[in-house]
Every structure is written in C-alpha cells, then in structure tokens.
Amino acid sequence: MSGAFFKNVIPDDGHEPPDIDISVAHQARMYNYTLGGKDNFAADREAAEKAIQANPDTVATARANRAFLGRAVRFLVAEAGIRQFLDIGTGIPSANNTHEVAQGVAPESQIVYVDNDPIVLAHARALLTSTPEGKTAYLDADARDVDTILARAAETLDFSRPVAIMLLLILQVIDDPYAITSRLLNAVPAGSYLAISIPASDIQPEASAAAARRVIEDVPGISFTLLSHAEVARFFDGLELLEPGVVPVNHWRPGPGGPDPVRDLPCHVAIGRKR
C-alpha cells in the first residue's frame, strides 16, 4: 500500500500517524465503506462486500442508521431539551455527526465521542470541531471500559444534568451489553435519554445471520450478536420508552415520505427516557 494512500486517509494535524494494520478489516472502516466513505482499506472493502453479498440490505441499513442518528439528535435537542451527549462507538467522522446536528440546533450543546480505532482518533482530531458556545471532545477508550469513559467524560459533561447516551451499532460487538448499558444509565440523572440501534436477529434472520458470520470471519477478535425485538426492549426496562417503541431503523419517526411500508431493514432502534 502506497504512502500516498496514507496521506489521503490520515489528516495532517501535526500528530504522529497512528499505528494501523491495513492487512485486516476493522468494523469502523467497514461501516465507513458502506456509508460511501473513502477512509478504508482494501481489507475493509473486501470484508464489507462479503457482508453485503450475504445481505444486500447491509448498505441501506447502515445509511438508515445514519439517518436515524440525525433524527434522534434533532429530537433530543429540539424537543427533549438535551444539551449533553455521550456518543460511544462513534466511528469515523462523516457528514451530520452528533455534534454538528446538536450544535446546529443549540450551539451550546456539549458532546463527548468515544472510540478506540486509531484511524478514528486521527480523523477526530482534525474534524470534530465545535461551536464557540459549545464543546466537543474525543476519548480514545474501549466501550467496555465504563469507569474510564465516565471519569474522562466528566471533564466535559456535567453528570448532574441530563445526558443523552448514544449507543448506535456498537452493542452487537460487546459481550455483555446489558451490564454496560446499565452502568452508563446509573451514572446519569433522571431526565437523561438512551438511544440504541443494533442489528436484528428477527428481521431477515437468515441473511442477517450470514452477514454477521462474514464479519466474524474477517474482523480479528470480534464478537457479533444479533438481538430480537424483545431482547432490545430489555435495555429499556425501567425507562420511559418513547413512541413508536422498538422498531426497524427506517420506522423511527421517519421524515417526509415515511419509510418503505413493506420493507423492514434488519436493525432495531429505540429511545428511552430515564425517570
């Protein structure tokens, strides 16, 4: 792989280039490829294409998840009055990131992103800027290391005030997602929100399972768990589950024109409020 390719991928922000093994696929870079991004390598593209072959709706689902992020953040800021976001497993920055949507509505919004992919870190340094009124921070941390995330996020966020916890397309690669989510929710006050998206086991089950197997085969050390509607609803036990509840990603408060009335994309999403 040429050095020129690295220069196109890694921004020149004055930091040393991260140590990236381009011979193996990485989930964040595969997701970037499915979104039509350019910040990926041959191994990522090859692995993503295998998943797409197994389930052709992989691309549509990734893009619908990105659209859900935008709708969710706009709702949380404009209607729920949230001004603080903890976005875990953010992935490589692209258009309409959480801070851009939130600060576009309320410039004073404060956002903390969490990821542990070195290429994500490199892009975050260059691209995750903030409004003068607000704050945007990036934590290089594993999603399972809740103690570190909360301690470092507290340098930017005020955990005595409501926070929106964003866990979009990340819980499927965490061994005990219920425990992680519970610990995060215990750290935030009443009036906080939880937003989740996760690949579904009960929508296009055969194709979805085949795509998950392809990811497991090509991404070293990754686990990948699909969850049913009932299993996703468990994350919201004790929370006020907002309408329309747990639904396919393209059915959560769709914009003009609405979702395809027949086609359900294989990803469950929901938002809940802590009482």
Contacts in CASP RR format, 6 or more apart in sequence:
PFRMAT RR
TARGET T0000
AUTHOR 0000-0000-0000
METHOD contacts of the structure
MODEL  1
MSGAFFKNVIPDDGHEPPDIDISVAHQARMYNYTLGGKDNFAADREAAEK
AIQANPDTVATARANRAFLGRAVRFLVAEAGIRQFLDIGTGIPSANNTHE
VAQGVAPESQIVYVDNDPIVLAHARALLTSTPEGKTAYLDADARDVDTIL
ARAAETLDFSRPVAIMLLLILQVIDDPYAITSRLLNAVPAGSYLAISIPA
SDIQPEASAAAARRVIEDVPGISFTLLSHAEVARFFDGLELLEPGVVPVN
HWRPGPGGPDPVRDLPCHVAIGRKR
1 22 0 8 1.000
1 41 0 8 1.000
1 42 0 8 1.000
6 17 0 8 1.000
8 38 0 8 1.000
9 38 0 8 1.000
9 39 0 8 1.000
9 41 0 8 1.000
9 119 0 8 1.000
10 17 0 8 1.000
10 18 0 8 1.000
10 119 0 8 1.000
10 122 0 8 1.000
10 123 0 8 1.000
11 122 0 8 1.000
11 123 0 8 1.000
11 125 0 8 1.000
11 126 0 8 1.000
11 127 0 8 1.000
13 122 0 8 1.000
13 125 0 8 1.000
13 126 0 8 1.000
15 122 0 8 1.000
15 125 0 8 1.000
17 122 0 8 1.000
18 118 0 8 1.000
18 119 0 8 1.000
18 121 0 8 1.000
18 122 0 8 1.000
19 118 0 8 1.000
20 118 0 8 1.000
20 119 0 8 1.000
22 41 0 8 1.000
22 42 0 8 1.000
22 43 0 8 1.000
23 43 0 8 1.000
24 43 0 8 1.000
24 218 0 8 1.000
24 219 0 8 1.000
24 220 0 8 1.000
25 43 0 8 1.000
25 44 0 8 1.000
25 46 0 8 1.000
25 47 0 8 1.000
25 48 0 8 1.000
25 218 0 8 1.000
25 219 0 8 1.000
26 44 0 8 1.000
26 117 0 8 1.000
26 119 0 8 1.000
26 219 0 8 1.000
27 173 0 8 1.000
27 215 0 8 1.000
27 219 0 8 1.000
27 222 0 8 1.000
28 89 0 8 1.000
28 91 0 8 1.000
28 92 0 8 1.000
28 115 0 8 1.000
28 117 0 8 1.000
28 119 0 8 1.000
28 120 0 8 1.000
29 39 0 8 1.000
29 40 0 8 1.000
29 41 0 8 1.000
29 44 0 8 1.000
29 92 0 8 1.000
29 117 0 8 1.000
29 119 0 8 1.000
30 40 0 8 1.000
30 44 0 8 1.000
30 47 0 8 1.000
30 48 0 8 1.000
30 51 0 8 1.000
30 215 0 8 1.000
30 219 0 8 1.000
31 62 0 8 1.000
31 91 0 8 1.000
31 92 0 8 1.000
31 169 0 8 1.000
32 38 0 8 1.000
32 39 0 8 1.000
32 40 0 8 1.000
32 44 0 8 1.000
32 91 0 8 1.000
32 92 0 8 1.000
32 94 0 8 1.000
33 40 0 8 1.000
33 44 0 8 1.000
33 45 0 8 1.000
33 48 0 8 1.000
34 48 0 8 1.000
34 52 0 8 1.000
34 58 0 8 1.000
34 59 0 8 1.000
34 62 0 8 1.000
34 63 0 8 1.000
35 62 0 8 1.000
35 63 0 8 1.000
35 66 0 8 1.000
35 94 0 8 1.000
37 92 0 8 1.000
37 94 0 8 1.000
39 92 0 8 1.000
39 119 0 8 1.000
39 123 0 8 1.000
40 48 0 8 1.000
43 218 0 8 1.000
46 218 0 8 1.000
47 214 0 8 1.000
47 215 0 8 1.000
47 218 0 8 1.000
47 219 0 8 1.000
48 58 0 8 1.000
50 214 0 8 1.000
50 217 0 8 1.000
50 218 0 8 1.000
51 58 0 8 1.000
51 211 0 8 1.000
51 214 0 8 1.000
51 215 0 8 1.000
52 58 0 8 1.000
52 59 0 8 1.000
52 211 0 8 1.000
53 214 0 8 1.000
54 207 0 8 1.000
54 210 0 8 1.000
54 211 0 8 1.000
54 213 0 8 1.000
54 214 0 8 1.000
55 204 0 8 1.000
55 207 0 8 1.000
55 208 0 8 1.000
55 210 0 8 1.000
55 211 0 8 1.000
55 266 0 8 1.000
56 207 0 8 1.000
57 204 0 8 1.000
57 207 0 8 1.000
57 265 0 8 1.000
57 266 0 8 1.000
58 211 0 8 1.000
60 265 0 8 1.000
61 199 0 8 1.000
61 249 0 8 1.000
61 265 0 8 1.000
61 266 0 8 1.000
61 267 0 8 1.000
62 169 0 8 1.000
64 249 0 8 1.000
64 250 0 8 1.000
64 265 0 8 1.000
64 267 0 8 1.000
65 168 0 8 1.000
65 169 0 8 1.000
65 197 0 8 1.000
65 249 0 8 1.000
65 267 0 8 1.000
65 269 0 8 1.000
66 94 0 8 1.000
66 96 0 8 1.000
67 250 0 8 1.000
68 168 0 8 1.000
68 197 0 8 1.000
68 249 0 8 1.000
68 250 0 8 1.000
68 252 0 8 1.000
68 269 0 8 1.000
69 96 0 8 1.000
69 98 0 8 1.000
69 101 0 8 1.000
69 166 0 8 1.000
69 168 0 8 1.000
70 96 0 8 1.000
70 98 0 8 1.000
70 101 0 8 1.000
71 252 0 8 1.000
71 253 0 8 1.000
71 254 0 8 1.000
71 255 0 8 1.000
72 166 0 8 1.000
72 195 0 8 1.000
72 252 0 8 1.000
72 269 0 8 1.000
72 271 0 8 1.000
73 85 0 8 1.000
73 98 0 8 1.000
73 101 0 8 1.000
73 102 0 8 1.000
73 164 0 8 1.000
73 166 0 8 1.000
74 101 0 8 1.000
74 105 0 8 1.000
75 253 0 8 1.000
75 271 0 8 1.000
76 82 0 8 1.000
76 85 0 8 1.000
76 102 0 8 1.000
76 164 0 8 1.000
76 193 0 8 1.000
76 195 0 8 1.000
76 271 0 8 1.000
77 83 0 8 1.000
77 101 0 8 1.000
77 102 0 8 1.000
77 105 0 8 1.000
77 106 0 8 1.000
77 109 0 8 1.000
78 105 0 8 1.000
78 106 0 8 1.000
80 164 0 8 1.000
80 193 0 8 1.000
80 273 0 8 1.000
81 106 0 8 1.000
81 162 0 8 1.000
82 102 0 8 1.000
82 109 0 8 1.000
82 162 0 8 1.000
82 163 0 8 1.000
82 164 0 8 1.000
82 193 0 8 1.000
83 102 0 8 1.000
83 106 0 8 1.000
83 108 0 8 1.000
83 109 0 8 1.000
83 110 0 8 1.000
83 161 0 8 1.000
84 109 0 8 1.000
84 110 0 8 1.000
84 111 0 8 1.000
84 157 0 8 1.000
84 158 0 8 1.000
84 161 0 8 1.000
84 162 0 8 1.000
84 163 0 8 1.000
84 164 0 8 1.000
85 98 0 8 1.000
85 99 0 8 1.000
85 102 0 8 1.000
85 109 0 8 1.000
85 110 0 8 1.000
85 111 0 8 1.000
85 112 0 8 1.000
85 163 0 8 1.000
85 164 0 8 1.000
85 166 0 8 1.000
86 112 0 8 1.000
86 114 0 8 1.000
86 149 0 8 1.000
86 153 0 8 1.000
86 157 0 8 1.000
86 163 0 8 1.000
86 164 0 8 1.000
86 165 0 8 1.000
86 166 0 8 1.000
86 184 0 8 1.000
87 98 0 8 1.000
87 111 0 8 1.000
87 112 0 8 1.000
87 113 0 8 1.000
87 114 0 8 1.000
87 166 0 8 1.000
87 168 0 8 1.000
88 114 0 8 1.000
88 115 0 8 1.000
88 143 0 8 1.000
88 149 0 8 1.000
88 165 0 8 1.000
88 166 0 8 1.000
88 167 0 8 1.000
88 170 0 8 1.000
88 184 0 8 1.000
89 113 0 8 1.000
89 114 0 8 1.000
89 115 0 8 1.000
89 143 0 8 1.000
89 167 0 8 1.000
89 168 0 8 1.000
89 170 0 8 1.000
90 97 0 8 1.000
90 98 0 8 1.000
90 113 0 8 1.000
90 114 0 8 1.000
90 115 0 8 1.000
90 120 0 8 1.000
90 124 0 8 1.000
91 115 0 8 1.000
91 117 0 8 1.000
91 120 0 8 1.000
92 117 0 8 1.000
92 119 0 8 1.000
92 120 0 8 1.000
92 123 0 8 1.000
93 120 0 8 1.000
93 123 0 8 1.000
93 124 0 8 1.000
93 127 0 8 1.000
93 128 0 8 1.000
97 127 0 8 1.000
97 128 0 8 1.000
98 111 0 8 1.000
98 113 0 8 1.000
98 166 0 8 1.000
99 109 0 8 1.000
99 111 0 8 1.000
99 113 0 8 1.000
99 128 0 8 1.000
99 130 0 8 1.000
99 136 0 8 1.000
102 109 0 8 1.000
102 111 0 8 1.000
103 109 0 8 1.000
103 111 0 8 1.000
103 130 0 8 1.000
103 131 0 8 1.000
103 133 0 8 1.000
103 134 0 8 1.000
103 136 0 8 1.000
104 131 0 8 1.000
107 131 0 8 1.000
107 132 0 8 1.000
107 133 0 8 1.000
107 134 0 8 1.000
108 131 0 8 1.000
108 133 0 8 1.000
108 134 0 8 1.000
109 134 0 8 1.000
110 134 0 8 1.000
110 135 0 8 1.000
110 136 0 8 1.000
110 156 0 8 1.000
110 157 0 8 1.000
111 130 0 8 1.000
111 135 0 8 1.000
111 136 0 8 1.000
111 137 0 8 1.000
112 136 0 8 1.000
112 137 0 8 1.000
112 138 0 8 1.000
112 139 0 8 1.000
112 152 0 8 1.000
112 153 0 8 1.000
112 156 0 8 1.000
112 157 0 8 1.000
113 124 0 8 1.000
113 128 0 8 1.000
113 136 0 8 1.000
113 137 0 8 1.000
113 138 0 8 1.000
113 139 0 8 1.000
114 138 0 8 1.000
114 139 0 8 1.000
114 141 0 8 1.000
114 143 0 8 1.000
114 149 0 8 1.000
114 153 0 8 1.000
115 121 0 8 1.000
115 124 0 8 1.000
115 138 0 8 1.000
115 139 0 8 1.000
115 140 0 8 1.000
115 141 0 8 1.000
116 140 0 8 1.000
116 141 0 8 1.000
116 142 0 8 1.000
116 143 0 8 1.000
121 138 0 8 1.000
121 140 0 8 1.000
124 138 0 8 1.000
125 138 0 8 1.000
128 136 0 8 1.000
128 138 0 8 1.000
129 136 0 8 1.000
130 136 0 8 1.000
135 156 0 8 1.000
137 153 0 8 1.000
137 155 0 8 1.000
137 156 0 8 1.000
139 148 0 8 1.000
139 149 0 8 1.000
139 152 0 8 1.000
139 153 0 8 1.000
141 148 0 8 1.000
141 149 0 8 1.000
141 152 0 8 1.000
142 148 0 8 1.000
143 149 0 8 1.000
143 170 0 8 1.000
143 174 0 8 1.000
143 180 0 8 1.000
144 174 0 8 1.000
144 175 0 8 1.000
144 180 0 8 1.000
146 180 0 8 1.000
146 183 0 8 1.000
146 184 0 8 1.000
146 187 0 8 1.000
149 184 0 8 1.000
150 159 0 8 1.000
150 184 0 8 1.000
150 187 0 8 1.000
153 159 0 8 1.000
157 163 0 8 1.000
159 187 0 8 1.000
159 188 0 8 1.000
159 189 0 8 1.000
160 189 0 8 1.000
161 189 0 8 1.000
162 188 0 8 1.000
162 189 0 8 1.000
162 190 0 8 1.000
162 191 0 8 1.000
162 192 0 8 1.000
162 193 0 8 1.000
163 188 0 8 1.000
163 189 0 8 1.000
163 192 0 8 1.000
163 193 0 8 1.000
164 192 0 8 1.000
164 193 0 8 1.000
164 194 0 8 1.000
164 195 0 8 1.000
165 181 0 8 1.000
165 184 0 8 1.000
165 185 0 8 1.000
165 188 0 8 1.000
165 192 0 8 1.000
165 193 0 8 1.000
165 194 0 8 1.000
165 195 0 8 1.000
166 195 0 8 1.000
167 181 0 8 1.000
167 194 0 8 1.000
167 195 0 8 1.000
167 196 0 8 1.000
167 197 0 8 1.000
168 195 0 8 1.000
168 196 0 8 1.000
168 197 0 8 1.000
169 197 0 8 1.000
169 198 0 8 1.000
169 199 0 8 1.000
169 267 0 8 1.000
171 177 0 8 1.000
171 180 0 8 1.000
171 181 0 8 1.000
171 196 0 8 1.000
171 198 0 8 1.000
171 227 0 8 1.000
172 198 0 8 1.000
172 199 0 8 1.000
172 212 0 8 1.000
172 224 0 8 1.000
172 225 0 8 1.000
172 226 0 8 1.000
172 227 0 8 1.000
173 222 0 8 1.000
173 223 0 8 1.000
173 224 0 8 1.000
173 225 0 8 1.000
174 180 0 8 1.000
174 223 0 8 1.000
175 223 0 8 1.000
177 198 0 8 1.000
177 225 0 8 1.000
177 235 0 8 1.000
178 234 0 8 1.000
178 235 0 8 1.000
181 194 0 8 1.000
181 196 0 8 1.000
181 235 0 8 1.000
184 194 0 8 1.000
185 192 0 8 1.000
185 194 0 8 1.000
185 239 0 8 1.000
185 274 0 8 1.000
188 274 0 8 1.000
189 274 0 8 1.000
190 274 0 8 1.000
190 275 0 8 1.000
191 273 0 8 1.000
191 274 0 8 1.000
191 275 0 8 1.000
192 273 0 8 1.000
192 274 0 8 1.000
193 271 0 8 1.000
193 272 0 8 1.000
193 273 0 8 1.000
193 274 0 8 1.000
194 235 0 8 1.000
194 236 0 8 1.000
194 239 0 8 1.000
194 271 0 8 1.000
194 272 0 8 1.000
194 274 0 8 1.000
195 269 0 8 1.000
195 270 0 8 1.000
195 271 0 8 1.000
195 272 0 8 1.000
196 232 0 8 1.000
196 235 0 8 1.000
196 268 0 8 1.000
196 269 0 8 1.000
196 270 0 8 1.000
196 271 0 8 1.000
197 249 0 8 1.000
197 267 0 8 1.000
197 268 0 8 1.000
197 269 0 8 1.000
198 226 0 8 1.000
198 227 0 8 1.000
198 232 0 8 1.000
198 267 0 8 1.000
198 268 0 8 1.000
198 269 0 8 1.000
199 208 0 8 1.000
199 212 0 8 1.000
199 224 0 8 1.000
199 226 0 8 1.000
199 227 0 8 1.000
199 266 0 8 1.000
199 267 0 8 1.000
199 268 0 8 1.000
200 208 0 8 1.000
200 226 0 8 1.000
200 227 0 8 1.000
200 228 0 8 1.000
200 229 0 8 1.000
200 232 0 8 1.000
200 248 0 8 1.000
200 266 0 8 1.000
200 267 0 8 1.000
200 268 0 8 1.000
201 208 0 8 1.000
201 209 0 8 1.000
201 226 0 8 1.000
201 227 0 8 1.000
201 228 0 8 1.000
201 231 0 8 1.000
202 228 0 8 1.000
202 229 0 8 1.000
203 248 0 8 1.000
203 264 0 8 1.000
203 265 0 8 1.000
203 266 0 8 1.000
203 267 0 8 1.000
203 268 0 8 1.000
204 264 0 8 1.000
204 266 0 8 1.000
207 266 0 8 1.000
208 226 0 8 1.000
208 266 0 8 1.000
209 226 0 8 1.000
212 224 0 8 1.000
212 225 0 8 1.000
212 226 0 8 1.000
215 222 0 8 1.000
215 224 0 8 1.000
216 222 0 8 1.000
216 223 0 8 1.000
216 224 0 8 1.000
227 268 0 8 1.000
229 246 0 8 1.000
229 268 0 8 1.000
232 246 0 8 1.000
232 268 0 8 1.000
232 270 0 8 1.000
233 241 0 8 1.000
233 246 0 8 1.000
233 270 0 8 1.000
235 270 0 8 1.000
236 246 0 8 1.000
236 270 0 8 1.000
236 272 0 8 1.000
238 275 0 8 1.000
239 272 0 8 1.000
239 273 0 8 1.000
239 274 0 8 1.000
239 275 0 8 1.000
240 272 0 8 1.000
240 273 0 8 1.000
240 274 0 8 1.000
240 275 0 8 1.000
241 270 0 8 1.000
241 271 0 8 1.000
241 272 0 8 1.000
242 270 0 8 1.000
242 271 0 8 1.000
242 272 0 8 1.000
242 273 0 8 1.000
244 251 0 8 1.000
244 252 0 8 1.000
244 253 0 8 1.000
245 252 0 8 1.000
245 270 0 8 1.000
246 268 0 8 1.000
246 269 0 8 1.000
246 270 0 8 1.000
247 268 0 8 1.000
247 269 0 8 1.000
247 270 0 8 1.000
248 259 0 8 1.000
248 264 0 8 1.000
248 265 0 8 1.000
248 266 0 8 1.000
248 267 0 8 1.000
248 268 0 8 1.000
248 269 0 8 1.000
249 265 0 8 1.000
249 267 0 8 1.000
249 268 0 8 1.000
249 269 0 8 1.000
250 259 0 8 1.000
250 260 0 8 1.000
250 263 0 8 1.000
250 264 0 8 1.000
250 265 0 8 1.000
251 259 0 8 1.000
251 264 0 8 1.000
252 269 0 8 1.000
252 270 0 8 1.000
252 271 0 8 1.000
END
